[in-house]
Amino acid sequence: MFEKAQDLALRAVVLTKAWARKNRRGASAIEYGLLAGLIAVVIIGMVATVGTQLNEVFSKISASLTSI
């Protein structure tokens, strides 16, 4: 399954580069779009990780407050 996703991503990059060579005006927009997508993926990953950790912290605080 991971290999298929990798193949699709590689194919998308190759097709995007081929298209950008033919159409130079849209190349910058494509590059900015890919960059924005990559940044979004990183942000989603970080939010998921930090969210889980924050949930654990608030659960511990809640448990300690109810025991007081």
PQR file with spaces between the fields and no chain letter, atoms N, CA, C, O and H, PARSE charges and radii, in Angstrom:
ATOM       1  N    MET     1       0.822   -1.182    0.000 -0.4000 1.5000
ATOM       2  CA   MET     1       0.000    0.000    0.000 -0.0000 2.0000
ATOM       3  C    MET     1       0.871    1.252    0.000  0.5500 1.7000
ATOM       4  O    MET     1       0.595    2.200   -0.736 -0.5500 1.4000
ATOM       5  N    PHE     2       1.917    1.262    0.818 -0.4000 1.5000
ATOM       6  CA   PHE     2       2.822    2.410    0.875 -0.0000 2.0000
ATOM       7  C    PHE     2       3.546    2.586   -0.453  0.5500 1.7000
ATOM       8  O    PHE     2       3.808    3.709   -0.883 -0.5500 1.4000
ATOM       9  H    PHE     2       2.142    0.492    1.415  0.4000 1.0000
ATOM      10  N    GLU     3       3.868    1.461   -1.101 -0.4000 1.5000
ATOM      11  CA   GLU     3       4.555    1.529   -2.385 -0.0000 2.0000
ATOM      12  C    GLU     3       3.669    2.162   -3.444  0.5500 1.7000
ATOM      13  O    GLU     3       4.158    2.917   -4.284 -0.5500 1.4000
ATOM      14  H    GLU     3       3.655    0.549   -0.751  0.4000 1.0000
ATOM      15  N    LYS     4       2.365    1.867   -3.419 -0.4000 1.5000
ATOM      16  CA   LYS     4       1.448    2.472   -4.382 -0.0000 2.0000
ATOM      17  C    LYS     4       1.367    3.978   -4.176  0.5500 1.7000
ATOM      18  O    LYS     4       1.364    4.741   -5.141 -0.5500 1.4000
ATOM      19  H    LYS     4       1.968    1.254   -2.737  0.4000 1.0000
ATOM      20  N    ALA     5       1.303    4.404   -2.917 -0.4000 1.5000
ATOM      21  CA   ALA     5       1.255    5.830   -2.618 -0.0000 2.0000
ATOM      22  C    ALA     5       2.541    6.516   -3.065  0.5500 1.7000
ATOM      23  O    ALA     5       2.517    7.632   -3.582 -0.5500 1.4000
ATOM      24  H    ALA     5       1.306    3.783   -2.133  0.4000 1.0000
ATOM      25  N    GLN     6       3.656    5.832   -2.859 -0.4000 1.5000
ATOM      26  CA   GLN     6       4.941    6.367   -3.286 -0.0000 2.0000
ATOM      27  C    GLN     6       4.990    6.494   -4.802  0.5500 1.7000
ATOM      28  O    GLN     6       5.462    7.501   -5.329 -0.5500 1.4000
ATOM      29  H    GLN     6       3.675    4.925   -2.439  0.4000 1.0000
ATOM      30  N    ASP     7       4.502    5.475   -5.501 -0.4000 1.5000
ATOM      31  CA   ASP     7       4.468    5.506   -6.958 -0.0000 2.0000
ATOM      32  C    ASP     7       3.587    6.640   -7.465  0.5500 1.7000
ATOM      33  O    ASP     7       3.954    7.343   -8.406 -0.5500 1.4000
ATOM      34  H    ASP     7       4.119    4.657   -5.073  0.4000 1.0000
ATOM      35  N    LEU     8       2.425    6.818   -6.840 -0.4000 1.5000
ATOM      36  CA   LEU     8       1.524    7.898   -7.260 -0.0000 2.0000
ATOM      37  C    LEU     8       2.154    9.267   -7.023  0.5500 1.7000
ATOM      38  O    LEU     8       2.039   10.164   -7.859 -0.5500 1.4000
ATOM      39  H    LEU     8       2.127    6.246   -6.075  0.4000 1.0000
ATOM      40  N    ALA     9       2.817    9.423   -5.885 -0.4000 1.5000
ATOM      41  CA   ALA     9       3.458   10.704   -5.578 -0.0000 2.0000
ATOM      42  C    ALA     9       4.587   10.990   -6.571  0.5500 1.7000
ATOM      43  O    ALA     9       4.723   12.113   -7.055 -0.5500 1.4000
ATOM      44  H    ALA     9       2.910    8.695   -5.206  0.4000 1.0000
ATOM      45  N    LEU    10       5.387    9.980   -6.869 -0.4000 1.5000
ATOM      46  CA   LEU    10       6.487   10.146   -7.818 -0.0000 2.0000
ATOM      47  C    LEU    10       5.944   10.468   -9.206  0.5500 1.7000
ATOM      48  O    LEU    10       6.481   11.331   -9.900 -0.5500 1.4000
ATOM      49  H    LEU    10       5.276    9.067   -6.475  0.4000 1.0000
ATOM      50  N    ARG    11       4.891    9.783   -9.607 -0.4000 1.5000
ATOM      51  CA   ARG    11       4.279   10.033  -10.911 -0.0000 2.0000
ATOM      52  C    ARG    11       3.727   11.455  -10.984  0.5500 1.7000
ATOM      53  O    ARG    11       3.851   12.121  -12.012 -0.5500 1.4000
ATOM      54  H    ARG    11       4.455    9.082   -9.044  0.4000 1.0000
ATOM      55  N    ALA    12       3.125   11.914   -9.901 -0.4000 1.5000
ATOM      56  CA   ALA    12       2.585   13.277   -9.869 -0.0000 2.0000
ATOM      57  C    ALA    12       3.700   14.307  -10.008  0.5500 1.7000
ATOM      58  O    ALA    12       3.548   15.299  -10.722 -0.5500 1.4000
ATOM      59  H    ALA    12       3.025   11.374   -9.066  0.4000 1.0000
ATOM      60  N    VAL    13       4.811   14.076   -9.333 -0.4000 1.5000
ATOM      61  CA   VAL    13       5.933   15.006   -9.425 -0.0000 2.0000
ATOM      62  C    VAL    13       6.498   15.031  -10.841  0.5500 1.7000
ATOM      63  O    VAL    13       6.783   16.100  -11.380 -0.5500 1.4000
ATOM      64  H    VAL    13       4.934   13.271   -8.753  0.4000 1.0000
ATOM      65  N    VAL    14       6.661   13.850  -11.445 -0.4000 1.5000
ATOM      66  CA   VAL    14       7.210   13.781  -12.799 -0.0000 2.0000
ATOM      67  C    VAL    14       6.274   14.467  -13.791  0.5500 1.7000
ATOM      68  O    VAL    14       6.725   15.238  -14.638 -0.5500 1.4000
ATOM      69  H    VAL    14       6.429   12.981  -11.008  0.4000 1.0000
ATOM      70  N    LEU    15       4.980   14.192  -13.691 -0.4000 1.5000
ATOM      71  CA   LEU    15       4.020   14.824  -14.604 -0.0000 2.0000
ATOM      72  C    LEU    15       3.959   16.331  -14.396  0.5500 1.7000
ATOM      73  O    LEU    15       3.824   17.089  -15.357 -0.5500 1.4000
ATOM      74  H    LEU    15       4.614   13.565  -13.003  0.4000 1.0000
ATOM      75  N    THR    16       4.058   16.768  -13.140 -0.4000 1.5000
ATOM      76  CA   THR    16       4.038   18.204  -12.854 -0.0000 2.0000
ATOM      77  C    THR    16       5.260   18.888  -13.444  0.5500 1.7000
ATOM      78  O    THR    16       5.153   19.971  -14.020 -0.5500 1.4000
ATOM      79  H    THR    16       4.167   16.153  -12.360  0.4000 1.0000
ATOM      80  N    LYS    17       6.424   18.258  -13.302 -0.4000 1.5000
ATOM      81  CA   LYS    17       7.639   18.842  -13.867 -0.0000 2.0000
ATOM      82  C    LYS    17       7.572   18.892  -15.388  0.5500 1.7000
ATOM      83  O    LYS    17       7.985   19.880  -15.995 -0.5500 1.4000
ATOM      84  H    LYS    17       6.511   17.378  -12.834  0.4000 1.0000
ATOM      85  N    ALA    18       7.054   17.835  -16.006 -0.4000 1.5000
ATOM      86  CA   ALA    18       6.926   17.812  -17.464 -0.0000 2.0000
ATOM      87  C    ALA    18       5.969   18.910  -17.927  0.5500 1.7000
ATOM      88  O    ALA    18       6.230   19.586  -18.922 -0.5500 1.4000
ATOM      89  H    ALA    18       6.718   17.032  -15.512  0.4000 1.0000
ATOM      90  N    TRP    19       4.876   19.083  -17.215 -0.4000 1.5000
ATOM      91  CA   TRP    19       3.909   20.112  -17.576 -0.0000 2.0000
ATOM      92  C    TRP    19       4.513   21.504  -17.380  0.5500 1.7000
ATOM      93  O    TRP    19       4.285   22.405  -18.188 -0.5500 1.4000
ATOM      94  H    TRP    19       4.664   18.533  -16.407  0.4000 1.0000
ATOM      95  N    ALA    20       5.277   21.672  -16.312 -0.4000 1.5000
ATOM      96  CA   ALA    20       5.871   22.972  -16.015 -0.0000 2.0000
ATOM      97  C    ALA    20       6.900   23.360  -17.074  0.5500 1.7000
ATOM      98  O    ALA    20       7.060   24.542  -17.376 -0.5500 1.4000
ATOM      99  H    ALA    20       5.461   20.940  -15.656  0.4000 1.0000
ATOM     100  N    ARG    21       7.594   22.382  -17.635 -0.4000 1.5000
ATOM     101  CA   ARG    21       8.564   22.696  -18.690 -0.0000 2.0000
ATOM     102  C    ARG    21       7.866   23.270  -19.908  0.5500 1.7000
ATOM     103  O    ARG    21       8.389   24.174  -20.560 -0.5500 1.4000
ATOM     104  H    ARG    21       7.464   21.421  -17.389  0.4000 1.0000
ATOM     105  N    LYS    22       6.692   22.752  -20.217 -0.4000 1.5000
ATOM     106  CA   LYS    22       5.942   23.221  -21.380 -0.0000 2.0000
ATOM     107  C    LYS    22       5.293   24.571  -21.093  0.5500 1.7000
ATOM     108  O    LYS    22       5.182   25.413  -21.984 -0.5500 1.4000
ATOM     109  H    LYS    22       6.267   22.018  -19.688  0.4000 1.0000
ATOM     110  N    ASN    23       4.874   24.771  -19.877 -0.4000 1.5000
ATOM     111  CA   ASN    23       4.069   25.927  -19.528 -0.0000 2.0000
ATOM     112  C    ASN    23       4.768   26.695  -18.407  0.5500 1.7000
ATOM     113  O    ASN    23       4.439   26.498  -17.238 -0.5500 1.4000
ATOM     114  H    ASN    23       4.964   24.087  -19.153  0.4000 1.0000
ATOM     115  N    ARG    24       5.709   27.550  -18.732 -0.4000 1.5000
ATOM     116  CA   ARG    24       6.539   28.213  -17.723 -0.0000 2.0000
ATOM     117  C    ARG    24       5.756   29.203  -16.864  0.5500 1.7000
ATOM     118  O    ARG    24       6.134   29.452  -15.719 -0.5500 1.4000
ATOM     119  H    ARG    24       5.976   27.710  -19.682  0.4000 1.0000
ATOM     120  N    ARG    25       4.676   29.768  -17.392 -0.4000 1.5000
ATOM     121  CA   ARG    25       3.930   30.743  -16.602 -0.0000 2.0000
ATOM     122  C    ARG    25       3.282   30.099  -15.376  0.5500 1.7000
ATOM     123  O    ARG    25       3.198   30.730  -14.323 -0.5500 1.4000
ATOM     124  H    ARG    25       4.369   29.565  -18.322  0.4000 1.0000
ATOM     125  N    GLY    26       2.836   28.883  -15.497 -0.4000 1.5000
ATOM     126  CA   GLY    26       2.162   28.217  -14.388 -0.0000 2.0000
ATOM     127  C    GLY    26       3.107   27.483  -13.460  0.5500 1.7000
ATOM     128  O    GLY    26       2.678   26.933  -12.445 -0.5500 1.4000
ATOM     129  H    GLY    26       2.904   28.370  -16.353  0.4000 1.0000
ATOM     130  N    ALA    27       4.396   27.466  -13.796 -0.4000 1.5000
ATOM     131  CA   ALA    27       5.357   26.707  -12.992 -0.0000 2.0000
ATOM     132  C    ALA    27       5.436   27.234  -11.565  0.5500 1.7000
ATOM     133  O    ALA    27       5.476   26.454  -10.613 -0.5500 1.4000
ATOM     134  H    ALA    27       4.744   27.912  -14.621  0.4000 1.0000
ATOM     135  N    SER    28       5.458   28.540  -11.418 -0.4000 1.5000
ATOM     136  CA   SER    28       5.550   29.110  -10.072 -0.0000 2.0000
ATOM     137  C    SER    28       4.322   28.774   -9.241  0.5500 1.7000
ATOM     138  O    SER    28       4.437   28.471   -8.053 -0.5500 1.4000
ATOM     139  H    SER    28       5.426   29.173  -12.191  0.4000 1.0000
ATOM     140  N    ALA    29       3.143   28.825   -9.862 -0.4000 1.5000
ATOM     141  CA   ALA    29       1.914   28.501   -9.137 -0.0000 2.0000
ATOM     142  C    ALA    29       1.923   27.048   -8.689  0.5500 1.7000
ATOM     143  O    ALA    29       1.510   26.737   -7.573 -0.5500 1.4000
ATOM     144  H    ALA    29       3.050   29.071  -10.827  0.4000 1.0000
ATOM     145  N    ILE    30       2.394   26.158   -9.559 -0.4000 1.5000
ATOM     146  CA   ILE    30       2.471   24.736   -9.202 -0.0000 2.0000
ATOM     147  C    ILE    30       3.442   24.542   -8.045  0.5500 1.7000
ATOM     148  O    ILE    30       3.145   23.816   -7.096 -0.5500 1.4000
ATOM     149  H    ILE    30       2.730   26.411  -10.466  0.4000 1.0000
ATOM     150  N    GLU    31       4.595   25.186   -8.122 -0.4000 1.5000
ATOM     151  CA   GLU    31       5.592   25.041   -7.064 -0.0000 2.0000
ATOM     152  C    GLU    31       5.069   25.566   -5.730  0.5500 1.7000
ATOM     153  O    GLU    31       5.275   24.945   -4.687 -0.5500 1.4000
ATOM     154  H    GLU    31       4.835   25.776   -8.893  0.4000 1.0000
ATOM     155  N    TYR    32       4.397   26.704   -5.768 -0.4000 1.5000
ATOM     156  CA   TYR    32       3.825   27.245   -4.541 -0.0000 2.0000
ATOM     157  C    TYR    32       2.723   26.335   -4.004  0.5500 1.7000
ATOM     158  O    TYR    32       2.579   26.182   -2.791 -0.5500 1.4000
ATOM     159  H    TYR    32       4.230   27.209   -6.615  0.4000 1.0000
ATOM     160  N    GLY    33       1.952   25.736   -4.897 -0.4000 1.5000
ATOM     161  CA   GLY    33       0.908   24.806   -4.473 -0.0000 2.0000
ATOM     162  C    GLY    33       1.488   23.569   -3.808  0.5500 1.7000
ATOM     163  O    GLY    33       0.985   23.118   -2.779 -0.5500 1.4000
ATOM     164  H    GLY    33       2.069   25.860   -5.882  0.4000 1.0000
ATOM     165  N    LEU    34       2.544   23.022   -4.394 -0.4000 1.5000
ATOM     166  CA   LEU    34       3.200   21.852   -3.798 -0.0000 2.0000
ATOM     167  C    LEU    34       3.813   22.208   -2.446  0.5500 1.7000
ATOM     168  O    LEU    34       3.731   21.428   -1.496 -0.5500 1.4000
ATOM     169  H    LEU    34       2.952   23.389   -5.230  0.4000 1.0000
ATOM     170  N    LEU    35       4.417   23.373   -2.366 -0.4000 1.5000
ATOM     171  CA   LEU    35       5.016   23.814   -1.104 -0.0000 2.0000
ATOM     172  C    LEU    35       3.945   23.992   -0.031  0.5500 1.7000
ATOM     173  O    LEU    35       4.135   23.580    1.114 -0.5500 1.4000
ATOM     174  H    LEU    35       4.483   24.006   -3.137  0.4000 1.0000
ATOM     175  N    ALA    36       2.827   24.602   -0.398 -0.4000 1.5000
ATOM     176  CA   ALA    36       1.729   24.788    0.558 -0.0000 2.0000
ATOM     177  C    ALA    36       1.173   23.448    1.015  0.5500 1.7000
ATOM     178  O    ALA    36       0.845   23.278    2.189 -0.5500 1.4000
ATOM     179  H    ALA    36       2.673   24.936   -1.328  0.4000 1.0000
ATOM     180  N    GLY    37       1.064   22.490    0.088 -0.4000 1.5000
ATOM     181  CA   GLY    37       0.594   21.160    0.456 -0.0000 2.0000
ATOM     182  C    GLY    37       1.537   20.469    1.430  0.5500 1.7000
ATOM     183  O    GLY    37       1.093   19.842    2.392 -0.5500 1.4000
ATOM     184  H    GLY    37       1.331   22.628   -0.866  0.4000 1.0000
ATOM     185  N    LEU    38       2.828   20.584    1.183 -0.4000 1.5000
ATOM     186  CA   LEU    38       3.816   19.974    2.074 -0.0000 2.0000
ATOM     187  C    LEU    38       3.757   20.607    3.462  0.5500 1.7000
ATOM     188  O    LEU    38       3.819   19.907    4.473 -0.5500 1.4000
ATOM     189  H    LEU    38       3.188   21.093    0.401  0.4000 1.0000
ATOM     190  N    ILE    39       3.638   21.916    3.505 -0.4000 1.5000
ATOM     191  CA   ILE    39       3.538   22.603    4.795 -0.0000 2.0000
ATOM     192  C    ILE    39       2.279   22.164    5.538  0.5500 1.7000
ATOM     193  O    ILE    39       2.310   21.972    6.754 -0.5500 1.4000
ATOM     194  H    ILE    39       3.588   22.484    2.683  0.4000 1.0000
ATOM     195  N    ALA    40       1.174   22.004    4.813 -0.4000 1.5000
ATOM     196  CA   ALA    40      -0.076   21.562    5.437 -0.0000 2.0000
ATOM     197  C    ALA    40       0.071   20.169    6.036  0.5500 1.7000
ATOM     198  O    ALA    40      -0.429   19.910    7.131 -0.5500 1.4000
ATOM     199  H    ALA    40       1.150   22.160    3.825  0.4000 1.0000
ATOM     200  N    VAL    41       0.751   19.271    5.330 -0.4000 1.5000
ATOM     201  CA   VAL    41       0.950   17.909    5.839 -0.0000 2.0000
ATOM     202  C    VAL    41       1.781   17.943    7.117  0.5500 1.7000
ATOM     203  O    VAL    41       1.473   17.233    8.074 -0.5500 1.4000
ATOM     204  H    VAL    41       1.157   19.482    4.441  0.4000 1.0000
ATOM     205  N    VAL    42       2.826   18.758    7.142 -0.4000 1.5000
ATOM     206  CA   VAL    42       3.673   18.860    8.340 -0.0000 2.0000
ATOM     207  C    VAL    42       2.872   19.431    9.513  0.5500 1.7000
ATOM     208  O    VAL    42       2.980   18.945   10.639 -0.5500 1.4000
ATOM     209  H    VAL    42       3.076   19.335    6.365  0.4000 1.0000
ATOM     210  N    ILE    43       2.070   20.461    9.244 -0.4000 1.5000
ATOM     211  CA   ILE    43       1.264   21.061   10.311 -0.0000 2.0000
ATOM     212  C    ILE    43       0.268   20.058   10.868  0.5500 1.7000
ATOM     213  O    ILE    43       0.093   19.975   12.083 -0.5500 1.4000
ATOM     214  H    ILE    43       1.982   20.855    8.330  0.4000 1.0000
ATOM     215  N    ILE    44      -0.385   19.299   10.003 -0.4000 1.5000
ATOM     216  CA   ILE    44      -1.356   18.297   10.458 -0.0000 2.0000
ATOM     217  C    ILE    44      -0.671   17.251   11.326  0.5500 1.7000
ATOM     218  O    ILE    44      -1.209   16.849   12.358 -0.5500 1.4000
ATOM     219  H    ILE    44      -0.242   19.367    9.016  0.4000 1.0000
ATOM     220  N    GLY    45       0.507   16.811   10.915 -0.4000 1.5000
ATOM     221  CA   GLY    45       1.251   15.835   11.711 -0.0000 2.0000
ATOM     222  C    GLY    45       1.636   16.374   13.073  0.5500 1.7000
ATOM     223  O    GLY    45       1.529   15.671   14.078 -0.5500 1.4000
ATOM     224  H    GLY    45       0.943   17.137   10.076  0.4000 1.0000
ATOM     225  N    MET    46       2.085   17.622   13.113 -0.4000 1.5000
ATOM     226  CA   MET    46       2.485   18.220   14.381 -0.0000 2.0000
ATOM     227  C    MET    46       1.277   18.431   15.301  0.5500 1.7000
ATOM     228  O    MET    46       1.363   18.189   16.505 -0.5500 1.4000
ATOM     229  H    MET    46       2.172   18.194   12.298  0.4000 1.0000
ATOM     230  N    VAL    47       0.167   18.876   14.741 -0.4000 1.5000
ATOM     231  CA   VAL    47      -1.029   19.097   15.552 -0.0000 2.0000
ATOM     232  C    VAL    47      -1.524   17.779   16.139  0.5500 1.7000
ATOM     233  O    VAL    47      -1.950   17.732   17.293 -0.5500 1.4000
ATOM     234  H    VAL    47       0.097   19.072   13.763  0.4000 1.0000
ATOM     235  N    ALA    48      -1.469   16.718   15.353 -0.4000 1.5000
ATOM     236  CA   ALA    48      -1.906   15.412   15.853 -0.0000 2.0000
ATOM     237  C    ALA    48      -1.020   14.951   17.010  0.5500 1.7000
ATOM     238  O    ALA    48      -1.519   14.431   18.008 -0.5500 1.4000
ATOM     239  H    ALA    48      -1.123   16.756   14.415  0.4000 1.0000
ATOM     240  N    THR    49       0.282   15.139   16.876 -0.4000 1.5000
ATOM     241  CA   THR    49       1.217   14.718   17.930 -0.0000 2.0000
ATOM     242  C    THR    49       1.050   15.570   19.183  0.5500 1.7000
ATOM     243  O    THR    49       0.933   15.043   20.290 -0.5500 1.4000
ATOM     244  H    THR    49       0.687   15.561   16.065  0.4000 1.0000
ATOM     245  N    VAL    50       1.039   16.871   19.006 -0.4000 1.5000
ATOM     246  CA   VAL    50       0.922   17.775   20.155 -0.0000 2.0000
ATOM     247  C    VAL    50      -0.451   17.637   20.808  0.5500 1.7000
ATOM     248  O    VAL    50      -0.566   17.717   22.031 -0.5500 1.4000
ATOM     249  H    VAL    50       1.134   17.299   18.107  0.4000 1.0000
ATOM     250  N    GLY    51      -1.491   17.431   20.002 -0.4000 1.5000
ATOM     251  CA   GLY    51      -2.834   17.273   20.547 -0.0000 2.0000
ATOM     252  C    GLY    51      -2.939   16.078   21.474  0.5500 1.7000
ATOM     253  O    GLY    51      -3.576   16.154   22.525 -0.5500 1.4000
ATOM     254  H    GLY    51      -1.397   17.367   19.008  0.4000 1.0000
ATOM     255  N    THR    52      -2.317   14.977   21.090 -0.4000 1.5000
ATOM     256  CA   THR    52      -2.330   13.783   21.932 -0.0000 2.0000
ATOM     257  C    THR    52      -1.601   14.047   23.247  0.5500 1.7000
ATOM     258  O    THR    52      -2.071   13.657   24.315 -0.5500 1.4000
ATOM     259  H    THR    52      -1.799   14.915   20.236  0.4000 1.0000
ATOM     260  N    GLN    53      -0.466   14.703   23.161 -0.4000 1.5000
ATOM     261  CA   GLN    53       0.304   15.008   24.371 -0.0000 2.0000
ATOM     262  C    GLN    53      -0.453   15.973   25.275  0.5500 1.7000
ATOM     263  O    GLN    53      -0.444   15.810   26.495 -0.5500 1.4000
ATOM     264  H    GLN    53      -0.083   15.020   22.293  0.4000 1.0000
ATOM     265  N    LEU    54      -1.103   16.968   24.698 -0.4000 1.5000
ATOM     266  CA   LEU    54      -1.880   17.909   25.503 -0.0000 2.0000
ATOM     267  C    LEU    54      -3.064   17.230   26.173  0.5500 1.7000
ATOM     268  O    LEU    54      -3.410   17.555   27.309 -0.5500 1.4000
ATOM     269  H    LEU    54      -1.111   17.100   23.706  0.4000 1.0000
ATOM     270  N    ASN    55      -3.676   16.299   25.483 -0.4000 1.5000
ATOM     271  CA   ASN    55      -4.792   15.555   26.062 -0.0000 2.0000
ATOM     272  C    ASN    55      -4.335   14.786   27.300  0.5500 1.7000
ATOM     273  O    ASN    55      -5.045   14.739   28.304 -0.5500 1.4000
ATOM     274  H    ASN    55      -3.395   16.035   24.561  0.4000 1.0000
ATOM     275  N    GLU    56      -3.155   14.187   27.227 -0.4000 1.5000
ATOM     276  CA   GLU    56      -2.617   13.460   28.380 -0.0000 2.0000
ATOM     277  C    GLU    56      -2.351   14.420   29.548  0.5500 1.7000
ATOM     278  O    GLU    56      -2.655   14.095   30.695 -0.5500 1.4000
ATOM     279  H    GLU    56      -2.578   14.225   26.411  0.4000 1.0000
ATOM     280  N    VAL    57      -1.796   15.582   29.265 -0.4000 1.5000
ATOM     281  CA   VAL    57      -1.492   16.561   30.314 -0.0000 2.0000
ATOM     282  C    VAL    57      -2.774   17.021   30.997  0.5500 1.7000
ATOM     283  O    VAL    57      -2.843   17.068   32.225 -0.5500 1.4000
ATOM     284  H    VAL    57      -1.549   15.847   28.333  0.4000 1.0000
ATOM     285  N    PHE    58      -3.802   17.365   30.195 -0.4000 1.5000
ATOM     286  CA   PHE    58      -5.061   17.831   30.779 -0.0000 2.0000
ATOM     287  C    PHE    58      -5.766   16.717   31.543  0.5500 1.7000
ATOM     288  O    PHE    58      -6.446   16.987   32.533 -0.5500 1.4000
ATOM     289  H    PHE    58      -3.746   17.327   29.197  0.4000 1.0000
ATOM     290  N    SER    59      -5.617   15.481   31.104 -0.4000 1.5000
ATOM     291  CA   SER    59      -6.208   14.360   31.842 -0.0000 2.0000
ATOM     292  C    SER    59      -5.550   14.214   33.211  0.5500 1.7000
ATOM     293  O    SER    59      -6.237   13.968   34.203 -0.5500 1.4000
ATOM     294  H    SER    59      -5.065   15.263   30.299  0.4000 1.0000
ATOM     295  N    LYS    60      -4.233   14.364   33.275 -0.4000 1.5000
ATOM     296  CA   LYS    60      -3.519   14.280   34.549 -0.0000 2.0000
ATOM     297  C    LYS    60      -3.924   15.428   35.480  0.5500 1.7000
ATOM     298  O    LYS    60      -4.119   15.231   36.679 -0.5500 1.4000
ATOM     299  H    LYS    60      -3.675   14.564   32.470  0.4000 1.0000
ATOM     300  N    ILE    61      -4.044   16.614   34.910 -0.4000 1.5000
ATOM     301  CA   ILE    61      -4.464   17.777   35.718 -0.0000 2.0000
ATOM     302  C    ILE    61      -5.871   17.563   36.256  0.5500 1.7000
ATOM     303  O    ILE    61      -6.148   17.833   37.424 -0.5500 1.4000
ATOM     304  H    ILE    61      -3.886   16.774   33.936  0.4000 1.0000
ATOM     305  N    SER    62      -6.746   17.080   35.404 -0.4000 1.5000
ATOM     306  CA   SER    62      -8.131   16.820   35.822 -0.0000 2.0000
ATOM     307  C    SER    62      -8.187   15.781   36.927  0.5500 1.7000
ATOM     308  O    SER    62      -8.943   15.932   37.887 -0.5500 1.4000
ATOM     309  H    SER    62      -6.521   16.861   34.455  0.4000 1.0000
ATOM     310  N    ALA    63      -7.394   14.733   36.799 -0.4000 1.5000
ATOM     311  CA   ALA    63      -7.391   13.683   37.814 -0.0000 2.0000
ATOM     312  C    ALA    63      -6.858   14.211   39.144  0.5500 1.7000
ATOM     313  O    ALA    63      -7.370   13.856   40.206 -0.5500 1.4000
ATOM     314  H    ALA    63      -6.780   14.610   36.020  0.4000 1.0000
ATOM     315  N    SER    64      -5.829   15.058   39.087 -0.4000 1.5000
ATOM     316  CA   SER    64      -5.277   15.586   40.325 -0.0000 2.0000
ATOM     317  C    SER    64      -6.229   16.594   40.984  0.5500 1.7000
ATOM     318  O    SER    64      -6.256   16.701   42.210 -0.5500 1.4000
ATOM     319  H    SER    64      -5.413   15.346   38.224  0.4000 1.0000
ATOM     320  N    LEU    65      -7.000   17.321   40.194 -0.4000 1.5000
ATOM     321  CA   LEU    65      -7.938   18.273   40.766 -0.0000 2.0000
ATOM     322  C    LEU    65      -9.129   17.584   41.423  0.5500 1.7000
ATOM     323  O    LEU    65      -9.646   18.076   42.426 -0.5500 1.4000
ATOM     324  H    LEU    65      -6.978   17.234   39.198  0.4000 1.0000
ATOM     325  N    THR    66      -9.572   16.457   40.877 -0.4000 1.5000
ATOM     326  CA   THR    66     -10.702   15.760   41.464 -0.0000 2.0000
ATOM     327  C    THR    66     -10.307   15.067   42.765  0.5500 1.7000
ATOM     328  O    THR    66     -11.164   14.803   43.608 -0.5500 1.4000
ATOM     329  H    THR    66      -9.152   16.058   40.062  0.4000 1.0000
ATOM     330  N    SER    67      -9.017   14.767   42.937 -0.4000 1.5000
ATOM     331  CA   SER    67      -8.594   14.097   44.169 -0.0000 2.0000
ATOM     332  C    SER    67      -8.372   15.084   45.309  0.5500 1.7000
ATOM     333  O    SER    67      -8.186   14.673   46.454 -0.5500 1.4000
ATOM     334  H    SER    67      -8.321   14.981   42.252  0.4000 1.0000
ATOM     335  N    ILE    68      -8.389   16.362   45.011 -0.4000 1.5000
ATOM     336  CA   ILE    68      -8.148   17.367   46.070 -0.0000 2.0000
ATOM     337  C    ILE    68      -9.398   17.621   46.873  0.5500 1.7000
ATOM     338  O    ILE    68      -9.382   18.431   47.799 -0.5500 1.4000
ATOM     339  H    ILE    68      -8.540   16.696   44.081  0.4000 1.0000
